[in-house]
Amino acid sequence: MAVHHGGKVGAAGRRLASKSSSKSTKSKAAKILVNHKNTKH
């Protein structure tokens, strides 16, 4: 899958990738990524 840079999706991906982000941040980011994947891919 292509890696997106910038925008909401890129930020969500970076939050998921970083170990320092909190659980709630991660679940929010995951939701954004899943929604994006479902609508755009």
C-alpha positions in Angstrom: 0.0 0.0 0.0 1.2 3.5 -0.8 2.5 5.6 2.0 0.9 9.0 2.2 2.7 12.0 3.4 1.0 15.0 4.9 -2.6 15.6 5.7 -4.8 13.8 8.2 -4.0 10.3 7.0 -0.2 10.9 7.1 -0.4 12.3 10.6 -2.5 9.3 11.8 0.0 6.9 10.3 2.8 8.7 12.2 0.9 8.6 15.4 0.4 4.9 15.1 4.1 4.3 14.2 5.4 6.3 17.2 5.8 4.4 20.4 5.4 7.5 22.6 1.8 8.3 21.6 -1.0 7.3 24.1 -3.6 4.6 23.6 -6.4 7.0 23.0 -4.4 8.8 20.4 -3.6 5.5 18.7 -7.1 4.3 18.5 -8.2 7.6 17.1 -5.5 7.4 14.5 -6.4 3.8 13.7 -10.0 4.8 13.1 -8.9 7.6 10.7 -6.7 5.2 8.8 -9.4 2.5 8.6 -12.0 5.0 7.4 -9.6 6.3 4.8 -8.7 2.8 3.6 -12.3 1.9 3.2 -13.3 5.0 1.3 -10.2 5.6 -0.8 -8.8 2.2 -1.6 
